[in-house]
């Protein structure tokens, strides 16, 4: 899938974070949890815990040079539920490690609004960063993946997930990708491995929600 083909269907990508986070993202780029822990020089034992276990609340990180950053919580995810829906021999710790190595974007406004309207987010202020899909995809096409599910949630009937959940966008045309799982799917998440260092170059808008 070319950047143009992805942008034709999803011209904007949306990243949800803590209020005020855009200032640090302009300085450091948009970093995965793994990349943030590296940048903030988190001690090894704490780093391993944060990468492989569920975070029931947001976790602030502090650094004398870089200031403060906040790791998003994993409230929609249950390690117990993960044990019943993971394929390929993956453990919950494995899955959390995969998620923590990626930067996540919602592919459309509908998915974004479902997240913001979820019961656990009601009354909670969030910052939504809006990105230009084509320009971001052009810069990161080699590490850009697509997911048909909310990979960080196991609410209600948890979708099955495994090594094939994240598909390299450049390896498929859109019709091929839709048939990967044996049925017609739509893109729910777009991810980039590790980091988007020049995220400010692709940023179109910063919103506060609700």
Buried (B, 14 or more C-beta within 10 A) or exposed (E): BBBEBBBEEBEBBBBBBBEEBBEBBBEBBBBBBBBBBBBBEBEEEEBBEBBBEBBEEEBEBEEEEBEEBBBBBBBBBBBEBBEEBBEEEBEBBBBBBBBBBBBBBBBBEEBBEEBBEBEEBEEEEBBBBBBBBBBBBBBBBEBBBBBBBBBBBBBEEBBEBBEEBBBBBBEBEBEEBBEBBEEEBBBBBBBBBBBBBBBBBBBEEBEEBE
